[in-house]
Amino acid sequence: MRASRRLLGSVAGLAALQGAGHGVMAADLAADLAADLAARLAAHPRTPVEYVRVCTTHGTGFFVVPGTDTCLRVSGRAQFHAGYVQSYSRSGVNGDLTNYWGAGRLNLDARTQTAYGTLRAFVRVDLVSRTGNYVTSGSQQRIARAFPALGVDTFGRAQQFVNVDKAFIQFAGLTAGRAASFYDFYAHDFEIAAASLGSDLFSTNLIAYTAKVADGVSATLSIEDPIYRKNPVFGNGIAGNTASQFQIFAPSNGNFAPLVVTDAAGLPVGEAFYDVAQRSRLPDIVAVLRYDGSWGSVQASAALHEINTGNAASLTRFSGAPTGAVATPRPATAYGFAVQGGLKLNLPTIAAGDALYLQGAYGDGATLYTGYANYTGSYTATASLGQGTAVPQDFVDAVLDPVTGRLDRSTSWTILASYLHNWNPNWRSAAFGSYGEIAFGKAARTGLGLLNFAGIPNPALRPGAFALNGTLRDANQLVAGLNLIWSPVRELDIGLEGLYSRVGLQSGRTIDLGRTPGAVVADVVDGVPVTATGAPLRTVSSTDVFQFRMRVQREF
């Protein structure tokens, strides 16, 4: 650039000399210099500056990426939570009353217009640091969305959460990548803690095709990753220790379930312990029919879900049993299913932005499709409603029947309602409630109970002692809440939410594990269960927990 300026100055000076009468020589020299300048400029052209332009094709917040025809929107969230929840125990990692949560979210939404419609790529990354009970989620560690602290005072109390929540491509009806399951409908958007009972995976891996059937009507077929919908097959019996069948599942020991096996003559020989940790073999098949209109939305969903086991890992022979050869065939694969219906009503006649969600789901061998485990914990065989609560809960998709060798599928169902009301542009609140039930096969549970109590000297005590065991008991669960959110300025929320949850047995009573953790019934005297030392045990039929949470959130 400086050389060009010097050349221009020389040309101007020569032009002045020519005007003063120096003639043809000056004119020739000026022409040579001008030609040299043109050559230099051609060899080093100046790149024109391209400024960022607003893109209005896809809505607000998009801009054109310089040098491309792609529109990009960058958005995100900063969030703080604090909460209080009851605790009934100070043993182990129990005893915390408060919890805290600091979170960040980044969204990237890239869209390009093509001859086939919009080509879209969307990425969402969540980063969370959280401590204390409830929010330090074992479910998220079990599904590899978070990792725990390992200190004496921090294990089970501190957790970092790093997750690629979304990363999908959409093009001409195709969706491929990590996205929300197409099966889901209500996404807990009205709640702070997202605690109501309902199917709502954070994300799964899928490939799906959506076709427009009519105005507002669409149909979707989705092939989805089964891992994110696998609750365990019940089993933690270790070879030679059938009593552990009715204790908490310990992943470090594997997941094994007993099956009584016979010889060629049909005589009982012993117990084979089968590896019932499921393998990822067939994808889940999801089909959806949906309608969206100005008044709201309605959706019907269905899913097919495989349940499988491994081979026998070991064999424990009964005392005095025949010593002949024993066949240990692998239990047959089972197939669970789930159906769900959802309705959203926009209610602008009450207030602008008001809406009501209604949803119901039923699952057979598909607990995570009904959302029955959503509040307490997923990807586990058993969990408690709160720290030290009295009644245990089981969430398994199936139980290996120790007599028939079949996978006895559990059944569950849930219903929920959630209503959002805007009091004015700055204040809104939501009320929500959900209820669900889960049931297990009676024959499979009875068979496991008889094996578990085989060591009791008096066989007559087995039914009474077994009846009070909390494992695989049919149960119900209620979760309800109310919140109030203040938005003093646009995209800033300050809110408070109260939650009540209750778990109850469908019938009978069980040992109060909150008072006597790990207690085992040895006898039943005048209807009162006692331990091996004769100490009486308290029994209960339900347990409940209150929780309060507050949130400060800024969207951008």
PyMOL commands that set and color helices and strands:
alter all, ss='L'
color gray80, all
select helices_A, chain A and resi 2-22+24-43+138-142+226-229+242-246+251-253+367-370+442-452+459-467
alter helices_A, ss='H'
color red, helices_A
select strands_A, chain A and resi 53-54+63-64+70-85+98-114+117-132+146-148+158-171+174-179+204-214+217-224+233-234+256-262+268-275+284-293+296-307+312-317+334-346+355-364+382-384+392-394+398-400+407-409+411-424+427-439+475-486+492-505+510-511+523-525+528-530+539-540+542-555
alter strands_A, ss='S'
color yellow, strands_A
deselect
rebuild
show_as cartoon
